[in-house]
């Protein structure tokens, strides 16, 4: 039985632990997405194909504060696996990513005193890149040390690419941090069945892997856990934390804005009248303040409105509404206006889309 322990020797005062402790659950940042799409491109899945899953341009991924939902990222990785005929592409993706390549987080961990300090730092700052679960330090009955990833998602099959990617990234980073102790990671525990082909798993995690485990964990020796990290630097650690806390706060503020504007767009659509002025009113902002926020986000009102309408269209179509009913409920002036939008979304008319969708289901 593995049980959680309270953190000690983290170097974080209570006020620091609580600062910026909100959630960006089940999202990933544009910069993290950019880095991973570049890796997928090198692994054989063209970046242009990846971008189709996010309705984003390559330039839009340069924002340090914007985020996307986790779901399309899962679909993108699955498509990459099919395209390249590589069922383990998520493992390769996490292994190649290496947390040190993202922003300052790699340096942050290197500046910590011991792994006992790294693990809560990991939990705090990994959400800057991807917020898919919590990281905990745990011990078993024999005193073994574990870093456990506890995902927010409830479907381990659907989200296995995320588990693979994150665990491969962890093992790469923690192996780098423990080299000074002369000890490797003792064991990896994964929550799914043992695959028939173990080559990639062994390359990434080493030979000692337990499958169908209750947790997703890495096990460390006493020496690896307690040996000072050779690159420990308290001053640089503090500077890195200040920088990352600021970025974390900006991302969370951006997430609040994203949720608010989506809600305002839906309300305006329901009321049958959509404009920047009306959306600004519903958000309690001036027109100029909203335009400033939109410019800062790198995405304009039209693309946001398209995204919301596109999602609502699917909901209403699956509920059995006709195209003319949907056009009216989405606040289009007429069916022709929705048809023009449809061509932007899917490159075809609603009738062609319906025929294609029906054929896929049969």
Secondary structure as GFF3:
##gff-version 3
##sequence-region A 1 362
A	DSSP	beta_strand	2	4	.	.	.	ID=ss1
A	DSSP	alpha_helix	14	18	.	.	.	ID=ss2
A	DSSP	beta_strand	27	29	.	.	.	ID=ss3
A	DSSP	alpha_helix	30	42	.	.	.	ID=ss4
A	DSSP	alpha_helix	47	51	.	.	.	ID=ss5
A	DSSP	three_ten_helix	59	62	.	.	.	ID=ss6
A	DSSP	beta_strand	67	69	.	.	.	ID=ss7
A	DSSP	alpha_helix	70	84	.	.	.	ID=ss8
A	DSSP	alpha_helix	89	97	.	.	.	ID=ss9
A	DSSP	three_ten_helix	99	101	.	.	.	ID=ss10
A	DSSP	alpha_helix	105	111	.	.	.	ID=ss11
A	DSSP	alpha_helix	115	125	.	.	.	ID=ss12
A	DSSP	three_ten_helix	126	128	.	.	.	ID=ss13
A	DSSP	beta_strand	130	131	.	.	.	ID=ss14
A	DSSP	beta_strand	133	140	.	.	.	ID=ss15
A	DSSP	beta_strand	145	151	.	.	.	ID=ss16
A	DSSP	alpha_helix	160	178	.	.	.	ID=ss17
A	DSSP	three_ten_helix	179	181	.	.	.	ID=ss18
A	DSSP	beta_strand	187	189	.	.	.	ID=ss19
A	DSSP	alpha_helix	199	205	.	.	.	ID=ss20
A	DSSP	beta_strand	209	210	.	.	.	ID=ss21
A	DSSP	beta_strand	216	220	.	.	.	ID=ss22
A	DSSP	alpha_helix	222	226	.	.	.	ID=ss23
A	DSSP	alpha_helix	234	271	.	.	.	ID=ss24
A	DSSP	alpha_helix	276	282	.	.	.	ID=ss25
A	DSSP	alpha_helix	287	297	.	.	.	ID=ss26
A	DSSP	alpha_helix	301	318	.	.	.	ID=ss27
A	DSSP	alpha_helix	323	329	.	.	.	ID=ss28
A	DSSP	alpha_helix	335	346	.	.	.	ID=ss29
A	DSSP	alpha_helix	350	361	.	.	.	ID=ss30
###
